[in-house]
Amino acid sequence: MTYVVTEACSKCIYMVCVEVCPVDCFYEGKSMLVLYPEQCIDCGVCLTECPVDAILQDSEGGLAKWLELNTQHARVWPNITSKGGVPPDVIRWLGAIHRFELFNPLTGKGI
């Protein structure tokens, strides 16, 4: 079992998960974070800290595409080890559905 970041992170990127991760397994894209499942130690700390419930256990049904997306992009996006700024329009996207359409494969800044 591991954890994956899902579409609820798209356009939110609160980054609280980054601050609590003991193994620095989060990577920053332009529109969301992903975690590298091969680095994740399954501690679950990030799961309880995410304010938008964007992090789920990969054992939950229907998350195969998210496991693949997290793995693929964690290999190329920069590692992020400290919390950055929250996007100014985050409130606009909270609770929005179909946010995967907002996914941007470009890398973030990394910190």
C-alpha positions, 0 to 999 in steps of 0.5 A: 500500500502507498498513497497517491495525490488525486485531482482534489489537489489540482489548482489548490496546492496547499503544501501542508503535506510537504511539511509533514512528510518524513521522507520528502517524497512530494514533487511539484508540478505547475498545477498540483503536487504528486508523491513518489510511491516508491519513496513513500513509507506509508506513514499516513501523516500526509493523509490526515494533514491535507485540508482538501482530502486530495491524498488517498490510499492506492488500495481504494478502488479506481486510483490506478490512473492516479498511481500511474500519474504520481509515479510518472511525474515524480520521476521528472518534476522537482522535489519539494521539501518546504511549503511554498505559497498557496495559489491566489485563486485557490478558493475558486477551485475548492469543491470544483469537480472535474479538476483533472481537466486543469492538470498541467504536465509542466514542472513547478519550481521545486523548493 
